[in-house]
Amino acid sequence: MGTHKGERRSGGGRWRVARTLLIVVVILGGLFVAADRFAVSYAEGRAADQAKASENLTVKPKVTIEGFPFLTQIALGKLKDVKISSSDMGASVGSQTLTLDSFQAELHDVKFSNGFTKAVADTGDGDAFVSYASVNKAVPAGMTVAYGGTAGDGKALVKLSGTYQNAAFTVTSELTVTGDQTISLHAQSLPTAFTALGLSDEMRQAIDLQIKLPSLPAGLKVTSVSTAADGVTVAVGGKDVVLAS
């Protein structure tokens, strides 16, 4: 009988030790998770501050660091995925200012250097969206831009209306990528009322516009542009994308 009681006491002791260890593991795990979440929140804020400063943004972007645990990724010196988004970003149409309604990008394999003050992603991709209402606040006075419908060849089309030489006009213009951070608006054809007067070159100078998209993270380039009923979407992508410097 004594042996059985001793075995029960021994078994009970082992259970108490195991339970204590389990509690310690749970507590430490909870502390690690809390510390990890605090660290990632702090890092996201600092990265957003750095991105705002390095890209000369007027609005602080939102930075989201994906993956868990964050601290393990930091120890390895690389984050697998980082998302950055912002609204009301500035761009220019000639001397006018265009506001991008939204911008979002996902950066992959982000590496740190210079004491974690510089962050560069191997690759990145995303898009910027601008509504026609925002476009119309930026184009020259008397002109408006609207959806141009769809083309079978996949061209991005808009309708540009306004007045030139005190005469009303409406043309269909194509949006194309013409630079790393630039798209162009080019009328497919001009009204005969103007071409007959030899005003083609002058009119094109007035209505064929260059749209520059500044303040994108360095390394991101415009890859394509598309139009829809609610606005224009510009796709971006690139390598060695700078999140902070």
PAZAPA-4460 file (N, C-alpha, C; in steps of 0.05 Angstrom, whole numbers, plus 32768, in hexadecimal, padded with zeros to 4 digits):
% residues 245
    n_x    n_y    n_z   ca_x   ca_y   ca_z    c_x    c_y    c_z   seq   type   mol
   8011   7FE8   8000   8000   8000   8000   8011   8019   8000     1      M     A
   8026   8019   8011   8038   8030   8013   8045   8036   7FF8     2      G     A
   804C   8021   7FE9   8058   8025   7FCE   8045   8033   7FBC     3      T     A
   802B   802B   7FBC   8017   8037   7FAB   8013   8055   7FB2     4      H     A
   8013   805B   7FCD   8010   8077   7FD5   8028   8087   7FCC     5      K     A
   8040   807C   7FCD   8058   808A   7FC5   8057   808F   7FA7     6      G     A
   804E   807B   7F98   804C   807F   7F7B   8038   8095   7F74     7      E     A
   8021   8096   7F83   800D   80AB   7F7E   8019   80C6   7F84     8      R     A
   8028   80C7   7F9B   8034   80E1   7FA3   8048   80EA   7F8E     9      R     A
   8058   80D6   7F84   806C   80DC   7F6F   805F   80E5   7F56    10      S     A
   8049   80D6   7F4E   803A   80DE   7F36   802E   80FA   7F38    11      G     A
   8023   80FF   7F50   8017   811A   7F55   802C   812F   7F54    12      G     A
   8044   812A   7F5E   805A   813D   7F5D   8062   8143   7F41    13      G     A
   8064   812E   7F31   806C   8132   7F15   8057   8143   7F06    14      R     A
   803E   813F   7F0C   8028   814E   7F00   8029   816C   7F08    15      W     A
   802F   8170   7F22   8032   818C   7F2B   8049   819A   7F1D    16      R     A
   805F   818C   7F1A   8076   8198   7F0C   806F   819E   7EEF    17      V     A
   8062   818A   7EE2   805A   818E   7EC6   8047   81A5   7EC3    18      A     A
   8034   81A7   7ED6   8020   81BC   7ED4   802D   81D7   7ED9    19      R     A
   8040   81D8   7EEB   804F   81F1   7EF0   805F   81F9   7ED8    20      T     A
   806C   81E6   7ECB   807B   81EC   7EB3   8069   81F6   7E9D    21      L     A
   8052   81E9   7E9B   803F   81F1   7E86   8036   820E   7E8A    22      L     A
   8030   8215   7EA4   8028   8230   7EAA   803E   8244   7EA3    23      I     A
   8057   823C   7EAA   806E   824E   7EA4   8070   8252   7E86    24      V     A
   806D   823C   7E77   806F   823D   7E59   805A   8250   7E4E    25      V     A
   8041   824C   7E58   802B   825D   7E4F   8030   827A   7E55    26      V     A
   8039   8280   7E6D   803F   829B   7E75   8055   82A7   7E64    27      I     A
   806B   8298   7E60   8081   82A2   7E50   8078   82A5   7E33    28      L     A
   8067   8292   7E29   805D   8295   7E0E   804C   82AE   7E0B    29      G     A
   803C   82B3   7E1F   802B   82CB   7E1E   803C   82E4   7E1E    30      G     A
   8051   82E4   7E2F   8062   82FB   7E30   8071   82FF   7E16    31      L     A
   8079   82E9   7E0A   8087   82EB   7DF0   8074   82F7   7DDB    32      F     A
   805C   82ED   7DDA   8048   82F7   7DC6   8043   8315   7DCB    33      V     A
   8040   831C   7DE4   803B   8338   7DEB   8053   8349   7DE3    34      A     A
   806B   8340   7DE9   8083   834E   7DE1   8086   8350   7DC3    35      A     A
   807F   833A   7DB5   8081   8339   7D98   806E   834D   7D8C    36      D     A
   8055   834E   7D96   8041   8360   7D8B   8048   837D   7D91    37      R     A
   8053   8382   7DA8   805B   839D   7DAF   8072   83A6   7D9C    38      F     A
   8085   8393   7D98   809C   839A   7D87   8093   839F   7D6A    39      A     A
   8081   838F   7D60   8078   8393   7D44   8068   83AD   7D41    40      V     A
   8058   83B4   7D55   804A   83CD   7D54   805D   83E5   7D54    41      S     A
   8071   83E3   7D65   8085   83F8   7D66   8094   83FA   7D4C    42      Y     A
   809C   83E3   7D41   80AB   83E3   7D27   809A   83EE   7D10    43      A     A
   8080   83E8   7D10   806E   83F2   7CFB   806D   8410   7CFC    44      E     A
   806B   841B   7D14   806A   8438   7D18   8083   8446   7D0E    45      G     A
   809A   843A   7D16   80B4   8446   7D0E   80B8   8444   7CF0    46      R     A
   80B0   842D   7CE4   80B3   842A   7CC7   80A1   843E   7CB9    47      A     A
   8089   8443   7CC3   8077   8457   7CB6   8083   8473   7CB8    48      A     A
   808F   8479   7CCF   809D   8493   7CD2   80B4   8496   7CBE    49      D     A
   80C4   8481   7CBC   80DB   8481   7CAA   80D2   8483   7C8D    50      Q     A
   80BC   8475   7C85   80B2   8476   7C6A   80A8   8492   7C64    51      A     A
   809A   849E   7C76   808F   84B9   7C72   80A6   84CD   7C6E    52      K     A
   80BB   84CA   7C7E   80D1   84DD   7C7C   80E2   84D8   7C62    53      A     A
   80E8   84BF   7C5C   80F9   84B9   7C46   80EC   84BE   7C2B    54      S     A
   80D1   84BC   7C2A   80C3   84C0   7C11   80B5   84DB   7C0F    55      E     A
   80BA   84EC   7C24   80AF   8507   7C25   8090   8507   7C22    56      N     A
   8084   84F5   7C30   8066   84F3   7C2F   805A   8507   7C42    57      L     A
   8042   8511   7C3A   8034   8524   7C4B   8022   8514   7C5F    58      T     A
   801C   84FB   7C59   800B   84EB   7C6A   801C   84D2   7C73    59      V     A
   801B   84CC   7C8D   8029   84B5   7C97   801B   849B   7C8D    60      K     A
   802A   848A   7C80   801E   8471   7C76   8019   845D   7C8C    61      P     A
   800A   8448   7C86   8006   8432   7C99   8018   841B   7C90    62      K     A
   8028   8411   7CA3   803A   83FB   7C9E   8031   83E3   7CAF    63      V     A
   802E   83CC   7CA2   8025   83B4   7CAF   803A   839E   7CAA    64      T     A
   8046   8393   7CBF   805A   837E   7CBD   804C   8363   7CC1    65      I     A
   804D   8353   7CAC   8040   8339   7CAC   8052   8324   7CB9    66      E     A
   8045   830E   7CC2   8054   82F7   7CCC   8058   82F8   7CEA    67      G     A
   805B   82E0   7CF5   8060   82DD   7D12   8074   82C5   7D16    68      F     A
   8086   82C7   7D28   808B   82DF   7D39   809C   82F4   7D2C    69      P     A
   8097   830D   7D33   80A6   8323   7D28   80C3   8323   7D32    70      F     A
   80C6   831E   7D4C   80E1   831F   7D57   80F4   830B   7D4B    71      L     A
   80EA   82F4   7D43   80FB   82E0   7D36   8103   82EA   7D1B    72      T     A
   80F1   82F7   7D0C   80F8   8302   7CF2   810D   8318   7CF5    73      Q     A
   810A   8329   7D09   811E   833E   7D0E   8139   8331   7D14    74      I     A
   8139   831C   7D24   8153   830F   7D2B   8161   8305   7D12    75      A     A
   8151   82FD   7CFE   815C   82F3   7CE5   8163   830A   7CD1    76      L     A
   815A   8322   7CD8   8161   8339   7CC8   8150   833D   7CAF    77      G     A
   8138   8330   7CAE   8128   8332   7C97   810B   832D   7C9E    78      K     A
   80F9   833E   7C92   80DC   833A   7C95   80D1   832F   7C7B    79      L     A
   80C0   831B   7C7D   80B7   830E   7C64   80A4   8320   7C54    80      K     A
   8090   832C   7C62   807D   833D   7C54   8076   8356   7C64    81      D     A
   8076   836D   7C57   806F   8386   7C64   805C   8394   7C51    82      V     A
   8045   839D   7C5C   8031   83AC   7C4C   8032   83C9   7C54    83      K     A
   8030   83DA   7C3F   802F   83F7   7C44   8018   8403   7C34    84      I     A
   8009   8414   7C41   7FF2   8420   7C34   7FEF   843D   7C3D    85      S     A
   7FE2   844D   7C2C   7FDE   8469   7C32   7FC8   8474   7C22    86      S     A
   7FBE   848B   7C29   7FA9   8499   7C1A   7FB1   84B6   7C17    87      S     A
   7FA4   84C4   7C04   7FA9   84E0   7C00   7FC6   84E6   7BFA    88      D     A
   7FD3   84D5   7BE9   7FEE   84DA   7BE1   7FEF   84ED   7BCA    89      M     A
   8002   84FF   7BC9   8004   8513   7BB4   8011   8509   7B9B    90      G     A
   8008   8513   7B84   8014   850E   7B6A   8010   8527   7B5A    91      A     A
   801A   8528   7B42   8018   8541   7B33   800F   853C   7B16    92      S     A
   7FFF   854E   7B0C   7FF7   854E   7AEF   8000   856A   7AE5    93      V     A
   8017   856A   7AD7   8022   8584   7ACF   8029   8594   7AE8    94      G     A
   801D   85AC   7AEA   8022   85BC   7B02   800C   85B8   7B16    95      S     A
   7FF9   85A6   7B10   7FE3   85A1   7B23   7FEA   858B   7B37    96      Q     A
   7FDA   8588   7B4C   7FDF   8573   7B60   7FC8   855F   7B5F    97      T     A
   7FCF   8546   7B5D   7FBC   8530   7B5C   7FBE   8520   7B76    98      L     A
   7FA8   8519   7B82   7FA8   850A   7B9B   7FA1   84ED   7B95    99      T     A
   7FB2   84DB   7B9D   7FAC   84BE   7B9A   7F9A   84B6   7BB2   100      L     A
   7F83   84AC   7BAB   7F70   84A4   7BC0   7F7C   848F   7BD2   101      D     A
   7F8B   847C   7BC7   7F96   8467   7BD7   7FAF   845C   7BCA   102      S     A
   7FC1   8452   7BDB   7FD9   8444   7BD1   7FDF   842D   7BE4   103      F     A
   7FE5   8416   7BD8   7FEC   83FE   7BE8   8001   83EE   7BDA   104      Q     A
   8013   83E3   7BEA   8028   83D2   7BDE   8030   83BD   7BF3   105      A     A
   8038   83A6   7BE8   8043   8390   7BF9   8060   838C   7BF2   106      E     A
   8071   838D   7C06   808D   838A   7C02   8096   836F   7C0D   107      L     A
   80A7   8361   7BFF   80AF   8346   7C05   80CD   8344   7C0C   108      H     A
   80D3   8334   7C21   80EF   8330   7C29   80FD   834B   7C2F   109      D     A
   80F4   8358   7C43   80FE   8372   7C4B   8117   836F   7C5D   110      V     A
   812D   8379   7C54   8146   8376   7C63   814E   8391   7C70   111      K     A
   815B   8390   7C88   8162   83A8   7C97   8180   83AC   7C95   112      F     A
   8188   83C5   7C98   81A4   83CD   7C9A   81A6   83E7   7CA9   113      S     A
   81BF   83F0   7CAE   81C4   8409   7CBC   81B5   840B   7CD6   114      N     A
   81B8   83F6   7CE6   81AB   83F7   7D00   818D   83F8   7CFF   115      G     A
   8182   83E9   7CEC   8165   83E8   7CE8   8158   8402   7CDF   116      F     A
   8168   8415   7CD5   815D   842E   7CCC   8157   842D   7CAE   117      T     A
   8162   8419   7CA0   815C   8416   7C83   814F   83FB   7C7E   118      K     A
   813A   83FB   7C6E   812C   83E2   7C68   8127   83E1   7C4A   119      A     A
   8130   83CC   7C3D   812E   83C8   7C20   8122   83AD   7C1B   120      V     A
   810D   83AC   7C0A   8100   8393   7C03   810C   8388   7BE8   121      A     A
   810E   836E   7BE7   8117   8362   7BCE   8104   8369   7BB7   122      D     A
   80EA   8366   7BBC   80D6   836D   7BA8   80BE   837B   7BB5   123      T     A
   80AE   8387   7BA4   8096   8394   7BAE   8082   8398   7B97   124      G     A
   8068   8398   7B9E   8054   839D   7B8A   803C   83AA   7B98   125      D     A
   802B   83B8   7B89   8014   83C5   7B94   8006   83D5   7B80   126      G     A
   7FF5   83E8   7B89   7FE6   83F9   7B76   7FDE   8413   7B84   127      D     A
   7FD9   8427   7B73   7FCE   8440   7B7C   7FB4   8445   7B6D   128      A     A
   7FA0   8451   7B7B   7F86   8456   7B6F   7F80   8474   7B72   129      F     A
   7F75   847F   7B5C   7F6C   849B   7B5D   7F51   849D   7B4F   130      V     A
   7F3E   84A9   7B5D   7F23   84AB   7B52   7F22   84C1   7B3D   131      S     A
   7F0E   84C1   7B2D   7F0B   84D6   7B19   7F05   84F1   7B26   132      Y     A
   7EF8   84F0   7B3D   7EF3   8509   7B4C   7F0E   8516   7B54   133      A     A
   7F21   8505   7B5C   7F3B   8510   7B64   7F4A   851A   7B4B   134      S     A
   7F48   850B   7B35   7F55   8513   7B1C   7F4A   852F   7B13   135      V     A
   7F30   8532   7B15   7F23   854B   7B0C   7F2A   8563   7B1D   136      N     A
   7F34   855F   7B35   7F3D   8575   7B45   7F59   857E   7B3C   137      K     A
   7F66   856E   7B2C   7F82   8573   7B25   7F86   857B   7B08   138      A     A
   7F74   8573   7AF6   7F78   8579   7ADA   7F74   8597   7AD5   139      V     A
   7F7E   85A1   7ABF   7F7A   85BE   7AB9   7F5D   85C7   7ABA   140      P     A
   7F59   85DF   7AC3   7F3E   85EA   7AC5   7F2E   85E7   7AAB   141      A     A
   7F15   85DF   7AAE   7F03   85DC   7A97   7F04   85C1   7A8A   142      G     A
   7F15   85AF   7A95   7F17   8593   7A8A   7F0D   857F   7A9F   143      M     A
   7F01   856A   7A96   7EF8   8554   7AA8   7F00   8539   7A9C   144      T     A
   7F05   8527   7AAE   7F0D   850B   7AA5   7EF8   84F8   7AB0   145      V     A
   7EEF   84E5   7A9F   7EDB   84D1   7AA7   7EE3   84B6   7A9B   146      A     A
   7ED6   84A2   7AA3   7EDC   8487   7A99   7ED8   8486   7A7B   147      Y     A
   7EEB   8479   7A6D   7EEA   8478   7A50   7EE0   845E   7A45   148      G     A
   7ED5   844C   7A57   7ECC   8432   7A4D   7EE2   841E   7A4B   149      G     A
   7EDC   8408   7A3F   7EF0   83F2   7A3B   7EF7   83EF   7A1E   150      T     A
   7F10   83E7   7A19   7F19   83E2   79FE   7F20   83C5   79FC   151      A     A
   7F1B   83BA   79E5   7F20   839D   79E0   7F3E   8397   79E2   152      G     A
   7F4F   83AA   79DD   7F6C   83A6   79DE   7F77   83AB   79F9   153      D     A
   7F66   83B0   7A0D   7F6F   83B3   7A29   7F7A   83CF   7A2F   154      G     A
   7F77   83E2   7A1E   7F81   83FD   7A23   7F71   840A   7A3A   155      K     A
   7F7F   841B   7A4A   7F72   842A   7A60   7F69   8444   7A54   156      A     A
   7F4E   8448   7A53   7F43   845F   7A46   7F34   8471   7A59   157      L     A
   7F35   848C   7A53   7F25   849F   7A62   7F19   84B3   7A4D   158      V     A
   7F04   84C0   7A55   7EF8   84D5   7A45   7F01   84F0   7A51   159      K     A
   7F0D   8500   7A40   7F16   851B   7A49   7F05   8530   7A3A   160      L     A
   7EF7   8540   7A4A   7EE6   8555   7A3F   7EEE   8570   7A49   161      S     A
   7EE8   8584   7A39   7EEF   859F   7A42   7EEB   85B3   7A2B   162      G     A
   7EF9   85C9   7A2D   7EF8   85DD   7A18   7F15   85E4   7A10   163      T     A
   7F18   85E9   79F6   7F32   85F1   79EB   7F2C   8606   79D6   164      Y     A
   7F3A   861D   79D8   7F34   8634   79C6   7F16   863B   79C6   165      Q     A
   7F0B   863A   79DF   7EEE   8641   79E3   7EDB   862E   79D5   166      N     A
   7EE4   8617   79CD   7ED3   8603   79C0   7ED3   85E9   79D1   167      A     A
   7EBB   85DD   79D5   7EB9   85C4   79E4   7EC5   85AD   79D5   168      A     A
   7ED0   859A   79E4   7EDA   8582   79D8   7ED7   856A   79EB   169      F     A
   7ED7   8552   79E0   7ED9   8539   79F0   7EEA   8526   79E0   170      T     A
   7EFE   851B   79EC   7F10   8508   79DF   7F13   84EF   79F1   171      V     A
   7F19   84D9   79E4   7F20   84C1   79F2   7F3F   84C0   79F4   172      T     A
   7F48   84BE   7A0D   7F65   84BE   7A11   7F6E   84A3   7A1E   173      S     A
   7F86   849B   7A16   7F91   8482   7A20   7FA5   8488   7A36   174      E     A
   7FA4   8479   7A4C   7FB8   847C   7A61   7FCD   8466   7A5C   175      L     A
   7FE7   846E   7A5C   7FFC   845B   7A58   8013   8460   7A6C   176      T     A
   8023   844C   7A71   803A   844F   7A82   8051   845B   7A72   177      V     A
   805C   8471   7A7A   8071   847E   7A6B   808B   8483   7A7B   178      T     A
   808B   8479   7A94   80A3   847C   7AA5   80A0   846C   7ABE   179      G     A
   80B6   846B   7ACD   80B5   845B   7AE6   809F   8463   7AF8   180      D     A
   8099   847D   7AFA   8083   8486   7B0B   8072   849A   7AFC   181      Q     A
   806E   8496   7AE2   805F   84A8   7AD2   804C   8499   7ABF   182      T     A
   8034   84A4   7ABC   8021   849B   7AA7   8019   84B3   7A97   183      I     A
   8011   84AE   7A7E   800A   84C4   7A6C   7FED   84C1   7A62   184      S     A
   7FE0   84D7   7A5D   7FC5   84D8   7A52   7FC8   84E3   7A36   185      L     A
   7FC1   84D3   7A22   7FC5   84DA   7A06   7FAB   84D6   79F6   186      H     A
   7FA1   84EC   79EA   7F89   84EA   79DA   7F8D   84D8   79C2   187      A     A
   7F7A   84C5   79BF   7F7D   84B3   79A8   7F79   84C1   798D   188      Q     A
   7F68   84D5   798D   7F64   84E6   7975   7F59   8501   797E   189      S     A
   7F5C   8515   796D   7F53   8530   7973   7F3B   8537   7962   190      L     A
   7F29   8548   796C   7F12   8550   795C   7F1B   855E   7942   191      P     A
   7F0D   8558   792C   7F15   8564   7912   7F12   8582   7913   192      T     A
   7F00   858C   7924   7EFD   85A9   7926   7F17   85B7   792D   193      A     A
   7F28   85A9   793C   7F42   85B5   7944   7F58   85AE   7931   194      F     A
   7F58   8595   7928   7F6D   858C   7915   7F6C   859B   78FB   195      T     A
   7F53   85A2   78F2   7F4F   85B0   78D9   7F5B   85CC   78DA   196      A     A
   7F5D   85D7   78F2   7F69   85F2   78F6   7F87   85F1   78FC   197      L     A
   7F92   85D8   78FB   7FAF   85D6   7900   7FB7   85D9   791D   198      G     A
   7FA4   85D2   792F   7FA9   85D6   794B   7FB0   85BB   795A   199      L     A
   7FB7   85A7   794B   7FBD   858D   7957   7FD3   858E   796C   200      S     A
   7FEA   8599   7965   8000   859A   7978   7FFA   85AA   7990   201      D     A
   7FEE   85C2   798C   7FE7   85D3   79A3   7FD3   85C6   79B5   202      E     A
   7FBF   85B8   79A9   7FAB   85AC   79B9   7FB6   8595   79CA   203      M     A
   7FC7   8585   79BD   7FD3   856F   79CB   7FE4   8578   79E3   204      R     A
   7FF1   858E   79E0   8001   8599   79F6   7FEE   85A0   7A0E   205      Q     A
   7FD5   85A7   7A08   7FC3   85AF   7A1D   7FB4   8597   7A2A   206      A     A
   7FB0   8582   7A1A   7F9E   856C   7A25   7FAD   8552   7A29   207      I     A
   7FC5   854E   7A1D   7FD4   8536   7A22   7FE5   853B   7A3B   208      D     A
   7FDE   852E   7A51   7FEA   8534   7A6B   7FFD   851E   7A74   209      L     A
   8011   8526   7A84   8023   8514   7A91   801A   8512   7AAF   210      Q     A
   8018   84FB   7AB9   8010   84F7   7AD5   8026   84E9   7AE4   211      I     A
   8033   84F7   7AF6   8049   84EC   7B05   8040   84E4   7B21   212      K     A
   804A   84CD   7B29   8042   84C2   7B43   805B   84C2   7B56   213      L     A
   805F   84D8   7B65   8076   84D9   7B77   8070   84CB   7B91   214      P     A
   8083   84CC   7BA3   8080   84C2   7BBE   807B   84A4   7BC0   215      S     A
   8080   8495   7BAA   8080   8478   7BAC   809A   846E   7BB8   216      L     A
   809A   8459   7BC8   80B3   844E   7BD2   80C7   844A   7BBB   217      P     A
   80DF   8453   7BBF   80F4   8450   7BAB   80F7   8432   7BA3   218      A     A
   80F7   842E   7B89   80F9   8412   7B7E   80DF   8409   7B72   219      G     A
   80C9   8415   7B7A   80AF   840E   7B6E   80AC   841E   7B54   220      L     A
   80A3   8410   7B3F   809F   841D   7B25   8082   8416   7B1B   221      K     A
   8077   8429   7B0C   805D   8424   7B00   8060   840E   7AEB   222      V     A
   804E   83FA   7AED   804F   83E3   7ADB   8038   83E2   7AC8   223      T     A
   8021   83ED   7AD0   8009   83ED   7ABF   7FF5   8401   7ACA   224      S     A
   7FE2   8408   7AB9   7FCC   841A   7AC1   7FB2   8410   7AB6   225      V     A
   7F9D   8412   7AC5   7F82   8409   7ABC   7F6D   841D   7AC5   226      S     A
   7F57   841D   7AB7   7F41   842F   7ABE   7F28   841F   7AC3   227      T     A
   7F17   842A   7AD5   7EFD   841E   7ADB   7EE9   8434   7ADF   228      A     A
   7ED0   842D   7AE5   7EBC   8442   7AE7   7EC1   8455   7AFE   229      A     A
   7ECF   844C   7B12   7ED3   845E   7B2A   7EEE   846C   7B2A   230      D     A
   7F01   8465   7B19   7F1B   8472   7B19   7F31   8463   7B0B   231      G     A
   7F49   846C   7B10   7F61   8461   7B03   7F72   8452   7B17   232      V     A
   7F7B   843A   7B10   7F8D   842A   7B21   7FA8   8427   7B13   233      T     A
   7FBD   842D   7B22   7FD8   842B   7B17   7FE6   8415   7B27   234      V     A
   7FEF   8400   7B1A   7FFE   83EB   7B26   801B   83F1   7B28   235      A     A
   8028   83EA   7B3D   8045   83EF   7B41   8053   83D6   7B4A   236      V     A
   806C   83D4   7B44   807C   83BD   7B4D   809A   83C4   7B49   237      G     A
   80AB   83B3   7B56   80C7   83B8   7B53   80D8   83A7   7B65   238      G     A
   80F2   83AB   7B63   8106   839D   7B74   8116   83B2   7B84   239      K     A
   8121   83A8   7B9A   8131   83B9   7BAC   8121   83D1   7BB4   240      D     A
   8109   83CC   7BBF   80F7   83E2   7BC6   80FE   83EC   7BE2   241      V     A
   8102   8406   7BE4   810A   8413   7BFD   80F2   841A   7C0E   242      V     A
   80EF   840D   7C25   80D9   8414   7C38   80E2   842B   7C49   243      L     A
   80FB   842B   7C52   8105   8440   7C63   8123   8443   7C5E   244      A     A
   812D   845C   7C60   814A   8460   7C5B   8153   8478   7C6C   245      S     A
***
